[in-house]
């Protein structure tokens, strides 16, 4: 069955409608208290590859529920009025996520071009994922 709109079209549409930061632009915002980095990768990716220091982990499959204040799964971090910079491994999931949360009403949102892979390749700060006690 042919797809009416494949993932490439969805990602391209999202990229055209959201703000995209280069790694250098994002890195410059890392210490800004009014910015929250949000990692939408799966927990296994975090454990295997590492994390951006201070990033909030919000798996892609839960983002709509965690952002909506009317959801029983709402996470207060998304009600703080900060700028939210989303990222994934390569920038595809984060582009889709950024478009979704923008459509939901979050205004100050962006994602990182190339995702965590580009972040890591640029030598930007990385930490090991904290182990649960």
PyMOL commands that set and color helices and strands:
alter all, ss='L'
color gray80, all
select helices_A, chain A and resi 7-17+23-27+43-49+60-67+76-79+92-104+115-121
alter helices_A, ss='H'
color red, helices_A
select strands_A, chain A and resi 19-21+35-39+56-57+83-87+109-112
alter strands_A, ss='S'
color yellow, strands_A
deselect
rebuild
show_as cartoon
